[in-house]
Amino acid sequence: MFDKETAEKKVVESINADYHADDDELVIVRDETIEKDYGWIFFYNSKKYQRTGELSDRLAGNGPVLFEKDSGQMHHLGTHHPPDELIREFEAKRLLSE
């Protein structure tokens, strides 16, 4: 079982693994995090955007990451649908597999 702090650290490590930008890193947008009974949905953006608010510093195509608290599995939800719809799809699949 993972707690929120550990989950957040693992997601930050994961999203930054392939992110290479000079003087920047990806960070969790904490006030957008969604808590569910099975885990958390973390939204993220560039630290530079969080600091400046400039649209030119904002990421594009960065869907949220769902972290399951029991298993530690991470699911990158993508951007092909609105986040609420992607979360509902995940929950429907989760119910089918139980």
GROMACS elastic network, one bead per residue, 0.5 to 0.9 nm:
[ bonds ]
;  ai    aj funct       b0    kb
    1    68     6  0.89215   500
    1    69     6  0.55666   500
    1    71     6  0.67867   500
    1    72     6  0.75945   500
    2     5     6  0.82780   500
    2     6     6  0.63081   500
    2     7     6  0.63091   500
    2    39     6  0.86747   500
    2    68     6  0.82061   500
    2    70     6  0.63705   500
    2    71     6  0.78651   500
    2    72     6  0.67234   500
    3     6     6  0.55008   500
    3     7     6  0.61669   500
    3     8     6  0.86729   500
    3    39     6  0.88236   500
    3    69     6  0.68362   500
    4     8     6  0.60261   500
    4     9     6  0.86199   500
    4    39     6  0.80362   500
    4    40     6  0.74957   500
    4    69     6  0.79425   500
    5     8     6  0.51875   500
    5     9     6  0.63468   500
    5    10     6  0.87858   500
    6     9     6  0.51252   500
    6    10     6  0.62549   500
    6    11     6  0.86675   500
    7    10     6  0.51788   500
    7    11     6  0.62065   500
    7    12     6  0.86386   500
    7    39     6  0.86499   500
    7    40     6  0.80793   500
    7    67     6  0.66479   500
    7    68     6  0.84157   500
    7    69     6  0.74080   500
    7    72     6  0.74041   500
    8    11     6  0.51327   500
    8    12     6  0.61483   500
    8    13     6  0.86421   500
    8    28     6  0.75347   500
    8    40     6  0.87578   500
    8    42     6  0.76112   500
    8    67     6  0.84553   500
    9    12     6  0.51412   500
    9    13     6  0.62556   500
    9    14     6  0.86534   500
   10    13     6  0.51266   500
   10    14     6  0.61935   500
   10    15     6  0.87579   500
   10    67     6  0.89858   500
   10    72     6  0.87624   500
   10    74     6  0.89892   500
   11    15     6  0.61127   500
   11    16     6  0.84628   500
   11    28     6  0.83862   500
   11    42     6  0.78748   500
   11    65     6  0.73030   500
   11    66     6  0.88173   500
   11    67     6  0.76574   500
   11    74     6  0.76256   500
   12    15     6  0.53416   500
   12    16     6  0.60861   500
   12    17     6  0.84933   500
   12    26     6  0.70126   500
   12    27     6  0.64212   500
   12    28     6  0.69951   500
   12    44     6  0.86288   500
   13    16     6  0.53570   500
   13    17     6  0.60667   500
   14    17     6  0.52809   500
   14    18     6  0.80192   500
   14    74     6  0.89605   500
   15    18     6  0.68797   500
   15    19     6  0.69890   500
   15    26     6  0.68045   500
   15    27     6  0.85107   500
   15    44     6  0.85860   500
   15    65     6  0.87788   500
   16    20     6  0.77666   500
   16    25     6  0.66024   500
   16    26     6  0.59526   500
   16    27     6  0.85106   500
   17    20     6  0.83429   500
   19    24     6  0.89458   500
   19    25     6  0.71574   500
   19    26     6  0.75749   500
   20    24     6  0.79097   500
   20    25     6  0.76943   500
   21    24     6  0.55211   500
   21    25     6  0.70139   500
   22    25     6  0.84450   500
   23    48     6  0.82813   500
   24    46     6  0.67475   500
   24    47     6  0.60860   500
   24    48     6  0.60244   500
   25    45     6  0.85216   500
   25    46     6  0.57641   500
   25    47     6  0.56261   500
   25    48     6  0.76169   500
   26    44     6  0.65865   500
   26    45     6  0.55177   500
   26    47     6  0.55971   500
   26    48     6  0.85055   500
   27    30     6  0.87603   500
   27    43     6  0.85677   500
   27    44     6  0.54407   500
   27    45     6  0.57230   500
   27    46     6  0.59819   500
   27    47     6  0.56620   500
   27    50     6  0.83771   500
   28    31     6  0.88026   500
   28    32     6  0.85087   500
   28    33     6  0.80811   500
   28    42     6  0.64569   500
   28    43     6  0.58395   500
   28    45     6  0.66555   500
   28    46     6  0.86337   500
   28    47     6  0.87045   500
   29    32     6  0.57038   500
   29    33     6  0.68889   500
   29    42     6  0.73369   500
   29    43     6  0.56203   500
   29    44     6  0.51016   500
   29    45     6  0.68056   500
   29    50     6  0.81676   500
   30    33     6  0.53336   500
   30    34     6  0.89932   500
   30    42     6  0.75656   500
   30    43     6  0.75887   500
   30    44     6  0.82648   500
   31    34     6  0.85666   500
   31    43     6  0.89833   500
   32    41     6  0.85401   500
   32    42     6  0.72047   500
   32    43     6  0.62301   500
   32    44     6  0.86385   500
   33    40     6  0.68167   500
   33    41     6  0.56436   500
   33    43     6  0.61565   500
   34    39     6  0.86099   500
   34    40     6  0.55934   500
   34    41     6  0.50083   500
   34    42     6  0.67701   500
   34    43     6  0.86088   500
   35    38     6  0.82296   500
   35    39     6  0.61858   500
   35    41     6  0.65320   500
   35    42     6  0.88507   500
   36    39     6  0.51793   500
   36    40     6  0.57592   500
   36    41     6  0.78980   500
   37    40     6  0.82018   500
   37    69     6  0.85648   500
   38    67     6  0.83094   500
   38    68     6  0.56927   500
   38    69     6  0.58962   500
   38    70     6  0.71548   500
   39    66     6  0.72152   500
   39    67     6  0.55394   500
   39    70     6  0.77429   500
   39    72     6  0.88865   500
   40    65     6  0.82036   500
   40    66     6  0.57472   500
   40    67     6  0.53795   500
   40    68     6  0.68243   500
   40    69     6  0.75595   500
   41    64     6  0.63344   500
   41    65     6  0.55988   500
   41    67     6  0.63216   500
   41    68     6  0.88807   500
   41    87     6  0.84605   500
   42    64     6  0.54659   500
   42    65     6  0.51890   500
   42    66     6  0.62621   500
   42    67     6  0.77220   500
   43    62     6  0.82204   500
   43    63     6  0.70679   500
   43    65     6  0.65614   500
   43    66     6  0.89081   500
   44    47     6  0.89388   500
   44    59     6  0.87832   500
   44    62     6  0.73935   500
   44    63     6  0.80550   500
   44    64     6  0.68320   500
   44    65     6  0.83877   500
   45    48     6  0.84291   500
   45    49     6  0.69243   500
   45    50     6  0.72051   500
   45    58     6  0.66279   500
   45    59     6  0.58966   500
   45    60     6  0.87785   500
   45    62     6  0.75406   500
   46    49     6  0.52384   500
   46    50     6  0.64460   500
   46    51     6  0.87329   500
   46    57     6  0.70819   500
   46    58     6  0.63508   500
   46    59     6  0.64073   500
   47    50     6  0.50027   500
   47    51     6  0.62178   500
   47    52     6  0.86607   500
   47    57     6  0.87378   500
   48    51     6  0.51014   500
   48    52     6  0.60390   500
   48    53     6  0.79314   500
   48    54     6  0.85098   500
   48    57     6  0.61539   500
   48    58     6  0.78853   500
   49    52     6  0.51250   500
   49    54     6  0.60016   500
   49    55     6  0.72882   500
   49    56     6  0.79990   500
   49    58     6  0.51635   500
   49    59     6  0.80226   500
   50    53     6  0.57973   500
   50    54     6  0.85754   500
   50    57     6  0.85618   500
   50    58     6  0.82309   500
   51    54     6  0.85411   500
   52    55     6  0.86826   500
   52    57     6  0.76137   500
   53    56     6  0.86688   500
   53    57     6  0.73987   500
   53    58     6  0.77405   500
   54    57     6  0.54561   500
   54    58     6  0.68604   500
   55    58     6  0.51147   500
   55    59     6  0.84735   500
   56    59     6  0.82665   500
   59    62     6  0.65293   500
   60    63     6  0.87247   500
   61    78     6  0.75033   500
   61    79     6  0.60430   500
   61    80     6  0.89857   500
   62    76     6  0.89057   500
   62    77     6  0.89945   500
   62    78     6  0.68047   500
   62    79     6  0.67543   500
   63    76     6  0.67040   500
   63    77     6  0.57069   500
   63    80     6  0.86195   500
   63    83     6  0.75329   500
   64    75     6  0.84542   500
   64    76     6  0.61553   500
   64    77     6  0.56757   500
   64    78     6  0.67539   500
   64    79     6  0.81844   500
   64    83     6  0.73215   500
   65    74     6  0.64903   500
   65    75     6  0.55671   500
   65    77     6  0.59175   500
   65    78     6  0.82410   500
   66    73     6  0.81450   500
   66    74     6  0.55742   500
   66    75     6  0.50056   500
   66    76     6  0.63924   500
   66    77     6  0.69660   500
   66    87     6  0.84091   500
   67    71     6  0.85698   500
   67    72     6  0.62364   500
   67    73     6  0.58187   500
   67    75     6  0.65088   500
   67    76     6  0.88836   500
   68    71     6  0.57704   500
   68    72     6  0.51849   500
   68    73     6  0.53725   500
   68    74     6  0.65022   500
   68    75     6  0.83529   500
   69    72     6  0.54960   500
   69    73     6  0.78021   500
   70    73     6  0.82340   500
   71    74     6  0.88887   500
   75    78     6  0.88966   500
   77    80     6  0.86004   500
   77    83     6  0.76329   500
   77    86     6  0.63878   500
   77    87     6  0.78006   500
   77    90     6  0.85523   500
   78    81     6  0.76735   500
   78    83     6  0.82942   500
   78    86     6  0.80531   500
   79    82     6  0.67909   500
   79    83     6  0.74570   500
   79    86     6  0.85791   500
   80    83     6  0.89093   500
   80    86     6  0.84907   500
   81    84     6  0.82436   500
   81    85     6  0.63361   500
   81    86     6  0.63050   500
   82    85     6  0.54775   500
   82    86     6  0.64641   500
   82    87     6  0.88573   500
   83    86     6  0.50339   500
   83    87     6  0.61114   500
   83    88     6  0.86168   500
   84    87     6  0.51544   500
   84    88     6  0.62769   500
   84    89     6  0.87234   500
   85    88     6  0.50851   500
   85    89     6  0.62403   500
   85    90     6  0.86997   500
   86    89     6  0.50434   500
   86    90     6  0.62479   500
   86    91     6  0.86555   500
   87    90     6  0.50814   500
   87    91     6  0.61757   500
   87    92     6  0.86140   500
   88    91     6  0.50440   500
   88    92     6  0.60927   500
   88    93     6  0.86455   500
   89    92     6  0.51375   500
   89    93     6  0.62904   500
   89    94     6  0.85367   500
   90    93     6  0.52280   500
   90    94     6  0.60595   500
   90    95     6  0.87108   500
   91    95     6  0.61916   500
   91    96     6  0.86708   500
   92    95     6  0.52371   500
   92    96     6  0.63999   500
   92    97     6  0.88853   500
   93    96     6  0.50989   500
   93    97     6  0.63660   500
   93    98     6  0.89276   500
   94    97     6  0.52797   500
   94    98     6  0.65201   500
   95    98     6  0.53634   500
